[in-house]
Amino acid sequence: MINQKHILLIDDDQELAELLTDYLGAENFTVTCCFDGVSGLAQSYQDNIDLILLDVMMPGLNGFEVLKALGGKHKTPILMLTAKGDDADRVLGLELGADDYLAKPFHHKELLARINAILRRIAIVENNQTIKEQLSLNQVVIDHTTRIVTCHQQAIELTGTEYQILTLLMEKHGTIVSKEHISEQVLGRKLLAFDRSIDMHVSNIRRKLLPFSPLDKIKTVRGAGYIFLSGKPNDN
């Protein structure tokens, strides 16, 4: 039997929860449902959760407050469920550490595709990282055996998606990596028009590196993508 992945759904819509539990259960997922932010936050700390589906509007704690409580350092991927057309919610969710977002109402097949893409990419990254245990460049070190990231020997906390993006940029250091490529490699989907998700993730990485390094290690090439600087004089 194929090993089942465990999804935590935090959403106060009980009818939707029942539908998704049945649908995802038929797709070999185990689903745990929490109908408020407080119980959802408590459940999110469990080690056996592979992915979290997090609604924005909920009683107790809303989705943004749950993200704030997690502190932007969680390793479990979080797919934020936002109101259709509410770009402000999407941006805020990404700023607070969500990995990706999906607008309500959504088609169940689109949700399944997003879930599978995220989990498939995590599996690929983990398999590749067992080959090369450590990545070190420009005073940034990624230890794949412990998943600890340091900048100038100071530990920094990254979400799972931020960790994968930083790894990709460092592996391709000195060359431009397009936002489209990052989205496909890390989020497992094509970059949509006006999609700011990659920009927000890179911005979060920069913000976390900044206290330990006054010089930006990630250069933006307008209209093209990002370059991780190796620290050599010709990088600038």
N, C-alpha and C positions, 0 to 999 in steps of 0.2 A: 504493500500500500504506500502511495506517495505521502511523504510527510506533510501534514497539514500546517499551513501558516495561520497565525493567530492575529486577528484584527480586532482592535478596540474601537468601537463606534461611540462617540460622545455627542449625543443629539437628543433634544427633548421631543422630537417628533416620533412618537411610539409607533405610529402606523408605518412610517418610513423604515424604522428600525426592524420591524417584523418582516417587511418586504425584503430588505437587504440581507437579513439573517437567513432567510429561506434561499434567496438567489445566490449569495456567496457561499452558503453551505453546500449547495448543489455543485459549486465550482471548487470544492475541496478546501474551503476556508472555515476556520472556527471563528465565530463572531461573539464577542462580549459587548453588551450594550450598557451604557450609563446614560441616564436621562437628565443629568444636571452636571454643572462644571465641577462641583466639589467632589462627588464620587468619581467622576471621570479623571480628575487630577490624581486622586489616590490610586486608582487602578493603573494609571499610566506609568507608575514607577515599577510595576511588575516586570520581571526579567523575561517573561515568556511572550511579550507583545512584539509582533513583527512590524506592525504598521498601525497608525492611529488616524481615524477619520474624525475630524473635529469641526463641529458646527460653530458658527459665530454667536448667534443669539440663543442664550440658554438662561435658565434661572440659576440662582446661587452665584456662580462665576460664569461670565461669558467666555467665548473662545479666546479672546485676546488676553483676558486675565489668567486663563489656564497657561497660555504661552509665556506670559510674564513670570508666572510661578515656576515654570520649568527652566527659566533663565537662559534660554538660547544655547544650552549646552547638552541637550538630549541627543542620544545616538539613534533613537527610534524615529523613523521617518514619519512626518505628519503631513497629511493631505487635508488642507483647509477647505471647508464647504462654505461658500460665500453666496450672497445674493447676486443674482444675474445683473451685470452692468455696474456693480458697485466697486469701481476701481480703487477707491480709498480703502475699503476693507481688505482688498487683496494686497495692496502695498503694505499696509500696517501689519497684516499677518506675516508677510515675508520678512519685514523688519524685525519682528519679534521671534523669528526662528522657524516658521512653517517652511516645509520643503517645497510644496507646490500647492496649487489651489484648483478647485473645480466649482463652477457656478451652478447654483440651483435655479431652476430644476434641471437635472441632468439625466441622460439616458443611462440605464444600468450597464450597457455594454461599454460606454465611454468610461464609466467608473472602473469597471473590471480591467479595461485596457490600461488605465493609469496605475492601478494597483500592481498589475503584473509587470509593467514597465519599471516601476520603482524597485520592486523586489528582485527582478531579473538583473538590473544594473548593480544592485548591492552584491548579489551573488558573484557576478563577473569581477567586480572590484576586489572582493575578498579573496577570490581564487588567484587573481593576478598578484595581489600584494604578498601572498605567501612565498612568491618567488624572490622578490626583492624586499628584504626586511626593513631597510631604512633608506630614506630619501633626504639628502642634505644639500642646501643651496642658499647662499646669501644669508647666512645666519638663521635660516629656518630649517628645522629638522622634523621630519615626520617618521615616527617609529611605527611601522605597520604591525609589529608583534604586540604592542601595547595600545596602539591607536592614540598615543600621546604626541601632541604637537608642541614644539617649543620655538620661541623666537628670541634670539640672543640669550639662550639658556633659561628663558622664563616660559613656563607652561601656559598655554592658551586653550580655552574651551571652544570647540567648534561643534556645530550640529553635524549630523551625518552627511548632509548635502554639501555643506561648506567644506568639510574634510575631503570629499571627493573632488570638488572643484579645485581646491588648492593643490591636491595631488596631480590632477590633470595639467594644471598650469605649470607646475614645477617640472613634471616629466617632459613638457614641451617648451622649457625655458628658452628665452631668446627668440622665440617665434610667435607670430600672432595666432591666437586661438579665437576663432569666431564664436559669437554668442550662439549661433545655430549649432555649431559643433558641440559646445558645452551642453546645451539643452538636450541634444540627442544622446550624448554619452552619459550624462549624469541623471537627467530627469527621464530619459527614455522616451522622449517625444519631440516632435518638430516644434520649433519656436513659432508661436503665433504672432500675427501682426499686433503691434503695440504692446507686446508682452514684456513686462519689466522684471520678470522673475530672476533672470540671470544677473541683471544690473544690481538688484537688491542683495542677492547672495554675495556677489563680489564686494559690494559696499560693506556688508557685515564683516567679511574677512578683513578688509582694510581697517575697519574700526577696531577690531580685536588685536591686530598687529601693531597699531599706532602707538600704544603706550610704551612699547619696548623698542620701537624703531622709528625715529623721526623722519626717515627717508622712505618714501613709498616704494614698496617692492613689486607692486603690480601697476603696470602702465596701461592706460586706456588709449587705444588707437581709434579715434572717432570714425564711426562708420565701418570699422573692420573687426574690432574685438579687443582682446587683452593680451599682454605679454608679461610673464613673470621675469623680472630682471635678475640676472645672474650675479650682479654686484661688480661686474667688470666696467672699466671706464667707458667703453664704447656702447654700453647699454642705453645711455641717454642720448 
